């Protein structure tokens, strides 16, 4: 039968439950076990799709169009396998299902309560991925921290499930913090003891403790933690701060987290983990031969998690090119025509990031004009691609009022407009063009040379599109739509021909980049940035003052 591992967190948030879960899954996968990970989030939103990035970081989109927590991106990047809607569940989704069933009369007039109805639904969802015996191990990360009011139903559900499944079929790993007090020069175990005690008061005892720490845990300290937290000494796992999240699987293998987990689940150890490709990636990441500086232009740059998948895709592509990628965050709201040269002229390449709303839009447009005219490699993603089209329409085609109808609903020069099927929608949650769609590439395009195929599939998250009425004018002006959806003929990719690397994509290529398969667009983008860096003396950098206005 499928075995279940639950990962909980204590003491503080942001300890890295998702990375620990993904690292353990990677090790079990490397031992030959089919493994998947799911995330249960305690907030009442049905999914993260309506959450502001400042609130929750990026919204990650799966192949089947689910808007999910950003940790699912880590799962895919580590395991190199797709997740789905079933891999992310929120309290909102749980309650929505239970309330709908109550309205249908499914509970036959009974009083609907947190226990047993909510906890039963949580348990059902926790076991969905394991029902068909496709996976040997299902790892479930529980969002939040033990002691949070909203986390209590999940802790209770795991307690019940552990009892129902029996010893050897279910395992609880508790991630906690061992703080180091510099003044006393001591590691302190008391926060971990309190966290485990609080967990035990709710009826759930951890089987393994993973202890985040800045300093190594010495032997006697591990014995003390084991004694007071009621676990075996070998089940106290040291998790030192790592130089990169991709080094954590090797650290967990050194600490034998996979071995102790399999032993407690009564599973054979299988083959020794084969992580040659992973180690090769780490070696290239840690010992690069060159360096490039990439400007990331967006409106949420204060919060790094807002662009998590883009940043990770740049890391993957950098390692593939044996190149260190330094990302310089540039807030589009503070970019102007007057300061754009100062901000961008020393960059090797520029990404204009996705987003929604009008804030910072003119800064993005000014930046795109500058990199287009200065021959700096450019990658525009979703809104970045749309603003590249607006910039081109204004400054090359001469449509001075060109805009997106998202920002200017009354414009009569809407080069970006709302998709027809979106116009009647009033409820925003889960209603955009979401998930994987096919795209057909022109064989004479740079994109075709990058992908090496005329047919690709990429993930989308948007409700506005390129207005095809402008396609011929764009093509004649040099901004060529080179990628189309074969069923709807929607424009998916544009390229500016008079430029070494200028590509705008309507989709989100960052979602499909993994350690073992860096995304080809990002890999080519970093290669173009390297060329720019190496040939910078031959590149003409021009300010707006020296560029003639379009006729």
C-alpha positions as CSV (number, residue, x, y, z in Angstrom):
1,X,0.0,0.0,0.0
2,X,1.0,3.6,-0.4
3,X,3.0,5.1,2.5
4,X,2.3,8.6,3.9
5,X,4.8,11.1,5.2
6,X,3.6,14.4,6.8
7,X,5.9,17.4,7.2
8,X,4.9,19.9,9.9
9,X,6.6,23.1,11.1
10,X,7.2,24.6,14.5
11,X,8.6,27.6,16.3
12,X,8.5,30.0,13.3
13,X,7.3,30.1,9.7
14,X,9.6,30.1,6.7
15,X,11.9,27.4,8.0
16,X,11.7,25.6,4.7
17,X,9.2,22.8,5.0
18,X,8.8,22.7,1.2
19,X,12.5,22.3,0.6
20,X,12.8,19.6,3.2
21,X,9.8,17.8,1.7
22,X,11.2,18.1,-1.8
23,X,14.6,17.0,-0.7
24,X,13.3,13.9,1.0
25,X,11.2,13.1,-2.1
26,X,14.2,13.5,-4.3
27,X,16.2,11.0,-2.2
28,X,13.3,8.5,-2.2
29,X,12.9,9.0,-5.9
30,X,16.6,8.4,-6.4
31,X,16.3,5.1,-4.5
32,X,13.7,3.9,-7.0
33,X,10.5,4.8,-5.2
34,X,7.6,6.6,-7.0
35,X,7.1,9.7,-4.9
36,X,4.9,12.8,-5.0
37,X,4.3,15.8,-2.7
38,X,1.2,17.7,-1.9
39,X,0.6,20.9,0.1
40,X,-2.2,21.7,2.4
41,X,-2.6,25.4,3.2
42,X,-4.6,26.6,6.2
43,X,-6.0,29.8,4.7
44,X,-9.6,30.2,3.6
45,X,-8.9,31.3,0.0
46,X,-10.0,28.6,-2.3
47,X,-6.7,28.9,-4.1
48,X,-3.8,31.4,-4.3
49,X,-5.1,32.7,-7.6
50,X,-6.8,35.8,-6.1
51,X,-4.0,36.6,-3.7
52,X,-1.7,39.6,-4.1
53,X,1.9,38.6,-4.6
54,X,2.8,40.7,-1.6
55,X,0.6,38.5,0.5
56,X,1.7,35.1,-0.6
57,X,4.4,35.3,-3.3
58,X,3.9,34.0,-6.8
59,X,0.9,31.9,-7.8
60,X,2.3,28.7,-9.4
61,X,0.3,27.2,-12.3
62,X,0.3,23.4,-13.1
63,X,-0.1,21.7,-16.4
64,X,-3.9,21.1,-15.7
65,X,-4.4,24.8,-15.0
66,X,-4.5,24.8,-11.2
67,X,-3.5,28.0,-9.5
68,X,-1.4,26.7,-6.6
69,X,1.1,27.5,-3.8
70,X,4.6,28.4,-4.9
71,X,6.0,25.3,-3.1
72,X,4.6,23.2,-5.9
73,X,7.2,24.8,-8.1
74,X,9.9,23.5,-5.7
75,X,8.3,20.0,-6.0
76,X,8.4,20.0,-9.7
77,X,11.9,21.6,-9.9
78,X,13.3,18.9,-7.6
79,X,11.5,15.8,-8.8
80,X,11.3,16.8,-12.5
81,X,7.7,15.5,-12.6
82,X,4.4,17.4,-13.0
83,X,2.0,18.2,-10.2
84,X,-1.7,18.8,-10.6
85,X,-4.8,20.3,-8.9
86,X,-4.8,17.4,-6.5
87,X,-1.4,18.4,-5.1
88,X,-2.6,21.6,-3.5
89,X,-5.6,21.9,-1.1
90,X,-6.6,24.9,1.0
91,X,-9.0,25.2,4.0
92,X,-11.3,27.2,1.7
93,X,-11.5,24.3,-0.8
94,X,-12.2,21.9,2.1
95,X,-15.0,24.0,3.6
96,X,-16.4,24.8,0.2
97,X,-16.8,21.1,-0.6
98,X,-18.3,20.3,2.8
99,X,-20.8,23.2,2.6
100,X,-21.8,22.3,-0.9
101,X,-22.5,18.7,0.3
102,X,-24.5,20.0,3.2
103,X,-26.6,22.1,0.8
104,X,-27.2,19.0,-1.3
105,X,-28.5,17.1,1.8
106,X,-25.6,14.7,1.8
107,X,-25.4,14.7,5.6
108,X,-29.0,13.7,6.1
109,X,-29.8,16.6,8.4
110,X,-27.0,16.0,10.8
111,X,-25.2,18.8,12.5
112,X,-22.1,19.5,10.3
113,X,-19.0,20.0,12.5
114,X,-15.2,20.4,12.3
115,X,-15.0,16.9,13.7
116,X,-15.8,14.6,12.0
117,X,-16.9,16.3,8.8
118,X,-14.1,18.7,8.1
119,X,-11.4,16.3,9.3
120,X,-12.9,13.5,7.3
121,X,-12.7,15.6,4.1
122,X,-9.1,16.5,5.0
123,X,-8.3,12.8,5.4
124,X,-10.0,12.0,2.1
125,X,-8.0,14.6,0.2
126,X,-4.8,13.5,1.9
127,X,-5.2,10.0,0.5
128,X,-6.5,10.9,-3.0
129,X,-3.1,10.7,-4.6
130,X,-2.4,7.3,-3.0
131,X,-5.7,5.6,-3.8
132,X,-4.7,4.2,-7.2
133,X,-1.3,2.9,-5.9
134,X,0.5,4.9,-8.6
135,X,2.9,6.2,-5.9
136,X,4.9,4.3,-3.3
137,X,5.1,7.4,-1.1
138,X,3.0,10.5,-0.7
139,X,4.6,13.3,1.2
140,X,2.2,16.0,2.6
141,X,3.4,19.4,3.6
142,X,1.2,21.1,6.1
143,X,1.3,24.9,5.8
144,X,1.5,27.2,8.8
145,X,3.0,26.5,12.2
146,X,2.0,24.1,14.9
147,X,-0.1,26.1,17.4
148,X,-1.9,28.3,14.8
149,X,-5.6,28.1,15.3
150,X,-6.2,27.5,11.6
151,X,-3.8,24.5,11.6
152,X,-5.7,22.6,14.3
153,X,-8.0,20.6,12.0
154,X,-5.1,19.4,9.9
155,X,-3.1,18.2,13.0
156,X,-6.2,16.4,14.2
157,X,-6.7,14.8,10.7
158,X,-3.1,13.6,10.7
159,X,-3.5,12.2,14.2
160,X,-6.6,10.2,13.1
161,X,-5.0,9.1,9.9
162,X,-1.9,7.9,11.7
163,X,-4.1,5.8,14.0
164,X,-6.2,4.4,11.1
165,X,-3.2,3.5,8.8
166,X,-1.2,2.0,11.6
167,X,2.4,1.9,12.6
168,X,4.8,1.6,9.6
169,X,2.4,3.2,7.1
170,X,2.4,6.8,8.3
171,X,5.3,9.0,9.4
172,X,5.4,12.5,10.9
173,X,8.5,14.7,10.3
174,X,8.5,17.9,12.4
175,X,10.7,20.8,11.2
176,X,11.8,23.0,14.0
177,X,14.4,25.7,14.9
178,X,17.5,25.4,17.2
179,X,18.5,29.1,17.6
180,X,22.0,30.1,18.3
181,X,22.5,32.8,20.9
182,X,25.7,34.7,20.0
183,X,26.0,36.4,23.4
184,X,25.9,33.1,25.3
185,X,27.6,31.2,22.4
186,X,25.0,28.4,22.9
187,X,22.5,26.5,20.8
188,X,19.1,26.5,22.6
189,X,16.7,23.5,22.4
190,X,13.8,25.0,24.5
191,X,11.8,26.4,21.5
192,X,11.9,22.9,19.9
193,X,10.8,21.3,23.2
194,X,7.9,23.7,23.4
195,X,6.9,23.1,19.8
196,X,6.9,19.3,20.3
197,X,5.0,19.7,23.6
198,X,2.4,21.8,21.9
199,X,2.1,19.3,19.1
200,X,1.8,16.4,21.6
201,X,-1.0,18.3,23.5
202,X,-3.0,18.0,20.3
203,X,-2.4,14.2,20.2
204,X,0.3,14.1,17.6
205,X,3.9,13.1,18.3
206,X,6.6,13.5,15.6
207,X,8.7,10.5,14.6
208,X,11.6,12.5,13.1
209,X,12.8,16.0,14.0
210,X,14.6,18.1,11.4
211,X,16.4,20.9,13.2
212,X,17.2,24.1,11.3
213,X,20.4,25.6,12.8
214,X,23.2,28.0,12.0
215,X,25.7,25.9,14.0
216,X,26.3,22.1,13.9
217,X,24.4,20.0,16.5
218,X,26.9,18.2,18.7
219,X,26.2,14.7,19.9
220,X,25.1,15.5,23.4
221,X,22.7,18.1,22.1
222,X,21.1,15.6,19.8
223,X,20.7,13.2,22.7
224,X,19.1,16.0,24.8
225,X,16.7,16.8,22.0
226,X,15.8,13.2,21.5
227,X,15.3,12.6,25.3
228,X,13.0,15.6,25.8
229,X,11.1,15.3,22.5
230,X,10.6,11.5,22.8
231,X,12.3,10.5,19.5
232,X,15.3,8.2,18.9
233,X,18.7,9.9,18.6
234,X,19.1,8.9,14.9
235,X,15.8,10.6,14.3
236,X,17.2,14.0,15.2
237,X,18.3,15.4,11.8
238,X,20.6,18.4,11.5
239,X,19.7,20.9,8.8
240,X,22.4,23.5,8.6
241,X,21.8,26.7,6.6
242,X,22.8,25.9,3.0
243,X,24.4,28.1,0.3
244,X,21.7,27.0,-2.1
245,X,18.4,25.1,-1.7
246,X,19.7,22.6,-4.3
247,X,22.4,21.5,-1.8
248,X,19.8,20.4,0.8
249,X,19.1,17.0,-0.7
250,X,22.8,16.1,-0.4
251,X,22.8,17.4,3.2
252,X,19.7,15.3,4.0
253,X,21.4,12.3,2.5
254,X,24.4,12.9,4.6
255,X,22.2,13.0,7.7
256,X,20.4,9.8,6.5
257,X,16.9,11.4,6.5
258,X,15.9,9.0,3.7
259,X,17.3,6.0,5.5
260,X,15.6,6.6,8.8
261,X,12.3,7.4,7.0
262,X,12.3,4.2,5.1
263,X,13.2,2.2,8.2
264,X,10.3,3.7,10.2
265,X,8.0,2.9,7.2
266,X,9.2,-0.7,7.1
267,X,10.4,-0.2,3.5
268,X,13.5,-1.7,1.9
269,X,16.3,0.9,1.4
270,X,16.3,0.1,-2.4
271,X,19.3,1.2,-4.4
272,X,21.8,3.7,-3.2
273,X,20.7,7.2,-4.4
274,X,22.1,8.0,-7.9
275,X,22.5,11.8,-7.9
276,X,25.3,12.2,-10.4
277,X,23.4,14.7,-12.6
278,X,22.3,16.6,-9.5
279,X,25.9,16.9,-8.3
280,X,27.0,18.0,-11.7
281,X,24.5,20.8,-11.6
282,X,25.6,21.8,-8.2
283,X,29.2,21.8,-9.3
284,X,28.5,24.1,-12.2
285,X,26.3,26.3,-9.9
286,X,29.0,26.7,-7.3
287,X,32.0,27.1,-9.6
288,X,30.9,29.2,-12.5
289,X,33.4,30.3,-15.2
290,X,31.7,33.6,-16.0
291,X,29.2,36.1,-14.7
292,X,26.3,38.1,-16.1
293,X,24.0,40.7,-14.6
294,X,20.3,40.5,-15.4
295,X,17.8,43.2,-14.7
296,X,14.5,42.0,-13.4
297,X,11.9,44.7,-14.0
298,X,8.7,44.3,-12.1
299,X,6.3,45.9,-9.7
300,X,6.7,43.4,-6.8
301,X,10.5,43.2,-6.6
302,X,10.5,44.0,-2.8
303,X,9.3,40.4,-2.3
304,X,11.6,37.9,-3.9
305,X,8.9,35.1,-3.7
306,X,6.8,37.1,-6.1
307,X,9.0,36.0,-9.0
308,X,10.3,32.8,-7.4
309,X,10.0,30.6,-10.6
310,X,11.8,33.2,-12.7
311,X,14.6,33.4,-10.3
312,X,15.0,29.7,-10.1
313,X,14.8,29.3,-13.9
314,X,17.7,31.8,-14.1
315,X,19.7,29.7,-11.7
316,X,19.1,26.6,-13.8
317,X,20.0,28.4,-17.0
318,X,23.1,29.9,-15.4
319,X,24.4,26.5,-14.3
320,X,23.7,25.1,-17.8
321,X,25.9,28.0,-19.2
322,X,28.4,27.6,-16.3
323,X,27.7,31.2,-15.5
324,X,26.8,33.0,-12.3
325,X,23.6,35.0,-12.7
326,X,23.4,38.1,-10.6
327,X,19.9,39.5,-10.6
328,X,19.4,43.2,-10.1
329,X,15.8,44.0,-9.1
330,X,14.4,47.2,-10.7
331,X,11.1,48.6,-9.6
332,X,9.2,49.6,-12.7
333,X,7.2,52.2,-10.8
334,X,10.3,54.3,-10.3
335,X,11.6,53.9,-13.9
336,X,11.2,57.0,-16.1
337,X,12.3,58.1,-19.5
338,X,14.9,60.4,-17.7
339,X,16.5,57.7,-15.5
340,X,16.2,54.5,-17.6
341,X,19.6,54.8,-19.2
342,X,21.3,55.2,-15.8
343,X,19.4,52.2,-14.4
344,X,19.8,49.8,-17.4
345,X,22.9,50.6,-19.4
346,X,25.3,48.3,-17.5
347,X,23.0,45.3,-17.6
348,X,23.8,42.3,-19.7
349,X,20.1,41.4,-20.3
350,X,16.7,42.4,-19.1
351,X,13.5,40.5,-18.1
352,X,10.2,42.4,-17.9
353,X,8.2,40.3,-15.5
354,X,4.5,39.3,-15.4
355,X,1.9,41.2,-13.3
356,X,-1.5,42.8,-13.3
357,X,-2.8,46.4,-13.1
358,X,-1.6,49.8,-14.3
359,X,0.9,50.6,-11.5
360,X,4.5,50.8,-12.9
361,X,3.4,50.1,-16.5
362,X,4.9,53.3,-18.1
363,X,8.2,52.4,-16.5
364,X,8.1,48.9,-18.1
365,X,7.4,50.6,-21.5
366,X,10.3,53.0,-21.1
367,X,12.6,50.1,-20.2
368,X,11.5,48.0,-23.2
369,X,12.1,50.9,-25.6
370,X,15.6,51.4,-24.2
371,X,16.7,47.8,-24.4
372,X,15.1,47.4,-27.9
373,X,17.0,50.4,-29.3
374,X,20.2,49.6,-27.4
375,X,20.3,46.0,-28.5
376,X,20.3,44.6,-24.9
377,X,18.9,41.0,-24.8
378,X,15.3,41.1,-23.7
379,X,12.8,38.5,-22.5
380,X,9.2,39.7,-21.9
381,X,6.9,37.3,-20.0
382,X,3.1,37.6,-20.1
383,X,2.6,41.3,-19.2
384,X,6.2,41.9,-20.3
385,X,5.3,40.6,-23.8
386,X,2.2,42.7,-23.9
387,X,4.0,45.9,-22.9
388,X,6.6,45.1,-25.6
389,X,3.8,45.2,-28.1
390,X,2.4,48.5,-26.7
391,X,5.9,50.0,-26.8
392,X,6.4,48.9,-30.4
393,X,3.1,50.2,-31.5
394,X,3.7,53.6,-29.9
395,X,7.4,54.2,-30.8
396,X,7.8,52.4,-34.1
397,X,4.3,52.2,-35.7
398,X,3.4,55.7,-34.5
399,X,0.2,54.8,-32.6
400,X,0.8,57.3,-29.8
401,X,-2.3,56.2,-27.8
402,X,-1.6,52.4,-28.1
403,X,-2.2,50.6,-24.9
404,X,-3.8,47.5,-23.3
405,X,-7.5,47.7,-22.5
406,X,-6.6,46.3,-19.1
407,X,-5.0,49.7,-18.2
408,X,-7.0,51.9,-20.6
409,X,-10.5,50.4,-21.3
410,X,-11.4,53.4,-23.5
411,X,-8.4,53.3,-25.9
412,X,-9.2,53.0,-29.6
413,X,-5.7,51.7,-30.1
414,X,-5.9,48.5,-28.0
415,X,-3.0,46.4,-29.3
416,X,-3.7,44.2,-26.2
417,X,-7.3,43.4,-25.5
418,X,-9.4,41.1,-23.4
419,X,-10.0,37.6,-24.7
420,X,-13.6,37.2,-25.9
421,X,-14.4,34.4,-23.5
422,X,-13.3,36.6,-20.6
423,X,-15.6,39.5,-21.3
424,X,-18.7,38.1,-19.6
425,X,-16.8,36.9,-16.4
426,X,-17.5,38.7,-13.2
427,X,-16.0,36.3,-10.6
428,X,-12.2,36.4,-11.0
429,X,-11.0,33.2,-9.2
430,X,-9.8,30.5,-11.6
431,X,-11.3,32.1,-14.7
432,X,-8.2,33.1,-16.7
433,X,-6.7,31.2,-19.5
434,X,-4.9,28.7,-17.3
435,X,-2.6,25.6,-17.8
436,X,-0.8,24.1,-20.7
437,X,-1.7,25.1,-24.3
438,X,-0.1,24.2,-27.6
439,X,1.9,26.7,-29.7
440,X,3.1,26.4,-33.3
441,X,6.4,28.1,-34.2
442,X,7.6,29.6,-37.5
443,X,10.6,27.7,-38.8
444,X,12.5,30.9,-39.7
445,X,12.2,32.2,-36.1
446,X,14.8,32.4,-33.3
447,X,12.2,30.7,-31.1
448,X,12.2,27.7,-33.4
449,X,16.0,27.4,-33.3
450,X,15.9,27.6,-29.5
451,X,13.2,25.0,-29.0
452,X,14.2,22.8,-31.9
453,X,10.6,22.1,-32.8
454,X,7.6,23.6,-34.5
455,X,5.2,22.4,-31.8
456,X,5.6,23.3,-28.1
457,X,3.4,23.3,-25.0
458,X,3.6,26.0,-22.4
459,X,1.6,27.1,-19.4
460,X,-0.6,30.2,-19.4
461,X,-2.1,32.6,-16.8
462,X,-3.8,35.6,-18.4
463,X,-7.0,37.1,-19.6
464,X,-5.7,39.6,-22.2
465,X,-4.1,38.9,-25.6
466,X,-2.5,40.4,-28.6
467,X,-5.0,42.1,-30.9
468,X,-4.6,40.2,-34.2
469,X,-5.9,43.3,-36.2
470,X,-2.4,44.7,-35.7
471,X,-0.5,41.6,-36.8
472,X,0.2,42.7,-40.4
473,X,1.4,46.1,-39.3
474,X,3.6,44.6,-36.6
475,X,5.1,42.1,-39.1
476,X,5.9,44.9,-41.6
477,X,7.5,47.0,-38.9
478,X,9.8,44.2,-37.8
479,X,8.0,42.8,-34.7
480,X,6.9,39.4,-35.9
481,X,4.3,37.2,-34.3
482,X,6.2,33.8,-34.7
483,X,4.2,31.6,-32.3
484,X,0.4,31.0,-32.5
485,X,-2.0,28.7,-30.8
486,X,-3.0,26.3,-33.7
487,X,-6.7,26.1,-32.6
488,X,-7.5,29.7,-31.8
489,X,-4.7,31.5,-33.8
490,X,-3.9,33.6,-30.7
491,X,-0.4,35.1,-30.8
492,X,1.9,33.5,-28.2
493,X,5.4,34.7,-29.2
494,X,6.7,37.9,-30.8
495,X,10.2,38.6,-31.9
496,X,11.9,41.9,-32.9
497,X,14.0,41.0,-35.9
498,X,16.5,43.9,-35.8
499,X,17.9,42.7,-32.5
500,X,20.2,40.0,-31.3
501,X,17.7,38.6,-28.7
502,X,14.3,40.2,-28.3
503,X,11.5,37.8,-27.5
504,X,8.2,38.3,-25.8
505,X,6.0,35.3,-24.8
506,X,2.4,35.3,-23.6
507,X,3.0,32.2,-21.6
508,X,5.1,31.5,-18.5
509,X,8.2,29.5,-19.4
510,X,9.6,29.7,-15.9
511,X,7.0,27.2,-14.6
512,X,8.5,24.4,-16.6
513,X,12.2,24.9,-15.8
514,X,13.8,22.2,-13.6
515,X,17.2,21.3,-12.4
516,X,17.5,18.4,-14.8
517,X,15.8,20.2,-17.7
518,X,16.5,24.0,-17.6
519,X,14.1,25.8,-19.9
520,X,15.5,26.4,-23.4
521,X,14.3,30.0,-23.5
522,X,16.1,30.9,-20.3
523,X,19.2,28.9,-21.4
524,X,19.3,30.8,-24.7
525,X,18.6,34.1,-22.9
526,X,21.6,33.7,-20.5
527,X,23.8,32.7,-23.5
528,X,22.8,35.9,-25.2
529,X,23.6,37.8,-21.9
530,X,27.0,36.2,-21.9
531,X,27.6,37.3,-25.5
532,X,26.6,40.9,-24.5
533,X,28.9,40.8,-21.5
534,X,31.9,39.6,-23.5
535,X,31.3,42.0,-26.4
536,X,30.1,45.0,-24.4
537,X,32.7,47.4,-25.9
538,X,31.1,46.8,-29.3
539,X,27.6,47.5,-28.2
540,X,26.1,51.0,-28.9
541,X,24.4,52.3,-25.8
542,X,22.1,55.2,-26.6
543,X,20.0,57.5,-24.5
544,X,16.5,58.5,-25.4
545,X,17.7,62.0,-26.1
546,X,19.7,60.7,-29.1
547,X,16.8,58.7,-30.6
548,X,14.5,60.4,-33.1
549,X,10.8,60.4,-32.4
550,X,8.8,58.0,-34.6
551,X,7.0,59.6,-37.5
